[in-house]
Amino acid sequence: MTQCLAAGLQSANESCHPYLDQLSLPTPLEPLLQSPYYAMLTTPLFLLGLFLLLSSLFASHQLSKTPIRQLGQVGTRGRSYFSWNEATTGDCGGRFFDWWIFGGSVWIRAWLSVWDLIAMTGHEEGGHGHGHGDGGENLFACFGVAHDISSPANADAEVNGNHDASDKKNDDQEEQAKTSSVGILGYDSSLGAHGPLILAPLRASILILAWCSVCSFLVMIHKELIGWVATMSEMPSSPYIEMILPVALYFMQGMLLIMNTGEALVGDMNSTDPFLAVLLPTIIYASSFIVLIEISLYALGIVCTILKIYVPRGVSHPGGPRPHKIARLPQWTEGKQHFLPKKLILGDGSDVNHSKWRCAVAHDAHRDTLAKFDNDASTSRLTGEPSGRQIWTTLKPQPALGQGETEDDLETRLKKELLGTTLQNGKEAQAEAKPSGNKKEEEQNIFSPLIDLLSPDKKGMPKSKQDKADPIGDFVQNLFSPNDKEQKAKVNQKQSDLIQTLASGGRSPPLAFDPSKNPNSSDQLFRAQMIASYLDKNDGKLPEDISYLQNQQSSKGQGNPPQTVMEAAKRGIAFYSILQTEDGHFAGDYGGPHFLLPGLVVAWYVMGCPSVMISPPQQALMLHYLKVHQQADGGWGTHIESPSTMFGTVISYLAVRLLGGEKDAEWVMNAREFIQKEGGAVMTSSWAKFWLCIVGCMDWKGHNSVPPEMWLLPTWFPFHPGRLWCHCRMVYLPMGYLYGSRFIYSDAETDPLIRELRKELYCQPYHSIDWDGTRHLVADMDNYSPIPFFMKFAQNCLALYENWKIFRPFRDVVRRAGLRFCSEYMSAEDLQTNYIDIGPVNKAMNMVSAFHAANNDINAASVRSHMMRVPDYLWVAEDGMKMQGYNGSQCWDTSFAIQSVWECGLLDRFPILSAKVWAYLERTQILSTDTSQSSPAFHYESCDNRDKFYRHVSKGGWPFSTSAHGWPISDCTGEGLKGVLALMDSPFVMGAVKKGILKSIEPSRLYDAVNVILTLQNEDGGWATYENNRGFGWYEELNPSEVFGDIMIDYSYVECTMASLTALAEFHEKFPYHRTKEITFAIRRGREFMKSIQREDGSWYGSWACCFCYGCWFGIEGLIKSGESHTSPTIHRCCKFLLSQQRPNGGWGEDFTSCYDKDYAENGMQSYGDDGSGVVNTAWALMALSAAKCSDVDAIRRGVQYLMKRQLDSGDWPQEGIAGVFNRACGITYTAYRNVFPIWALGRCAATYGSSLD
């Protein structure tokens, strides 16, 4: 055989051309036989692939310019075929391997989209088809954008006529459905989702171009093999040659077969017609190749899945446990109690009247801010709804400035006109007779009952102990005592002890902060204020359900335990009702992260330390906060329960020094020692390095490039900043602006403090550091998400782009354009959020950017408007002043609170609470009130502005915090909507609406909320947070943050999905004729998504709280309310998981490590709970099990008894470990959770299991 082969190839020595002629290629690949390497570029197949690619990108680009409107009625066809086990292409992303293997399913959806188009055409011509009427997708949705489908025909199609015409309620709903606008503006541009008619040719072009490259390579190899075989045939025969030559020949024949795929379908088409000779064979060849390769890839995927070589999972699946778990625990000095001393209240002044910290809300907060800025409306802007705003201030309540009724007036009217009661002290009459804000001195000083209440009783104590107690005593005296000595004399010890019991949350001594016991504050200052205010308004009387506290002294909280489950729930609601603010929301500490406050401090410092932004008393409280949270090793964690990290320590140390911390103080020296031991500030993470660059303590060469010109990329570009998760996008927007501007504190070179910091932060002389060599340095303790190799490679390429002079002409041109766009985009963000901004990180960055854009003019209107909103982020508790993770969690907490009362069946037992929540939710719906629509934010709700600045529809949604914040979120909209629907069951609230005391929330506003929810559903069936998922799973390979996980795109979450689909389900119960098919289909898709991300052990991973108990509650609740059977295997597995985690004391417990490790905390809430259990985790577990109607009544009873045992006699529950989390690696505080969820769990369990629990 070898001899025959050698003889056959003998002539190869003379020329290879005869054997090249033997390589017969189909017409689409014939040019590859030419010798030039660029021959591939002339093949018809390559040109076809290039045409498809450019056409797809051009169509995508043009469609992205189309005014964007909502999807209209989303059809069931196509979408159900679009994904395979959530592994899909399209806007829900997917891992790169998934895209190649399973992405072929887009062809099925593309075909069904064409079918829908045909049906739509028939419908428009008078036919009925299956377009809108049968749930088909409209043409624009198929392309990835959507058209305004508002029309009477579409409105009529929405209404199901099969109802009793005599039923007036149904008739009203039908009429509302007919007259409602179906085409409410939404967002679904091609930036966010390439539809199937775009994705299919795009995928085809990629496959064709890839195949052309492969064929070109094979032809080249074929030529080389011919020469190689000819050479081998001349060599002496050997076993090696006899073995290798047949293999080579077989390989050559195989290549010919592969390259001729589809040739048989082309046939003999020798024709002079160019179309028949070239184009048609190319199209047939390409089609047959694509069909063959798609089938092969899909079959390969199935085989890999069956054999478990590779199991596809959706991009939104959070995955299993991390292989590298958290290795250290935080350590504090044991038994070290910290108090807020007198000087932190008085600051630099001596006037006690102007040093009493109080939390002002709503109109009171606005008046306070305007007074601080001298009411200069010409240079300062304070826009948006005041409802929900909460700030800590030292100013007295200011007179009303014509805003209308105060929040207190609403409560007065409710009591008088609906309850028929007046307070015994007659203060309603006084309030009605006198202008708002001109109250008597004793009404302004609402802390008068607290003169002695939070101070240790010093009678009979040795002098040394009296002196030791002085700081807290002086603090309380200066914080709460009124000037009026007669008012002070009215306070008796009995009432002081009562308020102390209510405010302390079970902690002793009052206002003491000991992080070794618990680094979470219990919010005593705010709660004390609200308790005092409640007593002042109600003649010193507590709510009926806890009135027994005024008849007995039970300071230890264990004197009168509840006898039934509902009695415990009523006590919980009664106590929590005291904490409701004047405008109806529930406030609380939303702190936790340590990296937020330092960013604000740096911004304040580089802007010249304006006192209207951070006053001396605020400086002192901030410094106190940083001091008390310092750990025993001298460092700070990324958050309050985190072990020390370089990220937390470097940035906190910077803030300490900028706020005035003495470098020779022992605690400051300990922090500096920690930093230097770990290698200096060059070892911190990129976000800390950014602030070091801003203040002048690091050269910009030490920071990786953040080029602002990225925003100039076309929207179809695979990695466009507009596709990022909005929090990520809005942080890297100002970061890019400041990096591109190379902003540095103007006095950095002359400021003595900056010169000192340059010495203190590093282990070698500042000017000797090779900054470019430090860009990738990061301490192991910070490296939660190590930067992948590809991202490091990209950053190194960008470093060359930044530093090589050859790129300078191009870079200068595009950078100027990029900076202009960034400045315009940040200005839009400022106006859309009334200068609050989406979060505290970009708030500080946007403020510095505005300062830079105004040529460092601190009096510029935009800069002053920014400074006026700084107090929105600050909170004061017994551990000092902190910066919160948002401007509060007002709407989120309040929505949960009212649902807990509703599920207890007690809305009208607490009518004032219910009515005030209605008023708050009415004013908090985004861009839905006259006040909000008169703000600049409403201008940006237009299609063009939303498209330009990558914003989803806002109007009708509910926020996490306040209407003025302006960013709607899917789960917050869902919970807000459910809160309103729950209150519609209250005769008291509806009576107040009917009488005009409360404003009505019209059905059209509820339709707006439903529209927001429907448009936020992702292709995978789940819901993300603020927007649809616009990017792809591989974006995480470009995560530059090191310290956070999964921040690049807006994933679908079990929490957002449950809140959204349950809101749709409950809305559908009350409004069954509004967008019926869309809602039912959305619910079904959401249910399937939730089942797809359930873990193998039956649990769900909670991404926004700690952690599996939370996720399981959302998972079970969502499935049950969306129609899943209680006996479903999915439900059973989750119940089994929860029951396996119940602790011996009857409770459940997790801490932050569950989130970080993605694995249930082995020891539960060991550090800050009760024998490993916690009341919040227990409440979540009970809510899940009772929703599933778990048959293990004994387990439910033990859990309920645990909650009742842990309840304080006041009706409160103790503050335990941190409850919230974000981005996998950072904890955040929710002090409201300790009240809301135990109440909710008790009410639900009582309703489900009845007397069997008592």
Secondary structure, DSSP 8 states (H G I E B T S, - for coil): -HHHHHHHTGGGGT-SHHHHHT----GGGGGGGSSSGGGGGG-HHHHHHHHHHHHHHHHHHHHTTS------S--STTHHHH-BTTB-SSTT---HHHHHHHGGGHHHHHHHHHHHHHHHHHHHTT---SSTTTT---HHHHHT------SHHHHHHHS---S-TT-HHHHHHHHHHHHS-TT------TTT---HHHHHHHHHHHHHHHHHHHHHHHHHHHHHHHHHHHHHHHS---HHHHHHHHHHHHHHHHHHHHHTTTHHHH-----S-HIIIIIHHHHHHHHHHHHHHHHHHHHHHHHHHHTTS-----TT---S--SS---------TT--B---THHHHTT---GGG---EEEEHHHHHHHHHHHTTT-TTT----S--TT-EEEESS------S--S-HHHHHHHIIIIII----TT-HHHHHHHS-TT---HHHH-TTGGGTTTTS---TT--HHHHHHHHHHHHHHHHHH--S-HHHHHH--HHHHHHHHHHHHTT-SSTT-B-TTT-SS---HHHHHHHHHHHHHHTTT---GGGGGGGTS--TTS-SS--SSHHHHHHHHHHHHHHTB-TTS-B------BSSHHHHHHHHHHHTT--TTTS-HHHHHHHHHHHHHT--TTS-EESBTTS-EEHHHHHHHHHHHHHTT--TTSHHHHHHHHHHHHTT-GGGS-HHHHHHHHHHTSS-GGGS----GGGGGS-TTSSS-GGGS-HHHHHHHHHHHHHHHHT---TTTTT-HHHHHHHHHS-SS-GGG--GGGGTT---GGG-SS---HHHHHHHHHHHHHHH-GGGHHHHHHHHHHHHHHHHHHHHHHHHHTTT--SSHHHHHHHHHHHHHHTTT-TTSHHHHHHHHTGGGGEEEETTEEEE-SSS--HHHHHHHHHHHHHHTT-TTTSHHHHHHHHHHHHHHSTT-SHHHHTSGGGGGGSHHHHHHTT----TT--BSS-GGG--B-HHHHHHHHHHHHHHTT-HHHHHHHHTTSS----HHHHHHHHHHHHHTB-TTS-B-SSS---S-GGGGGG---SS-SS-SS---BHHHHHHHHHHHHHHHHH-TTSSHHHHHHHHHHHHHHHHHT--TTS----SSBS-HHHHHHHHHHHHHHTT--TT-HHHHHHHHHHHHT--TTS-B---HHHHHHTS--TT-BTTTSBTBBBHHHHHHHHHHHHHTT-S-HHHHHHHHHHHHHHS-TTS-----S--EEETTTEEE--TTHHHHHHHHHHHHHHHHHGGGG-
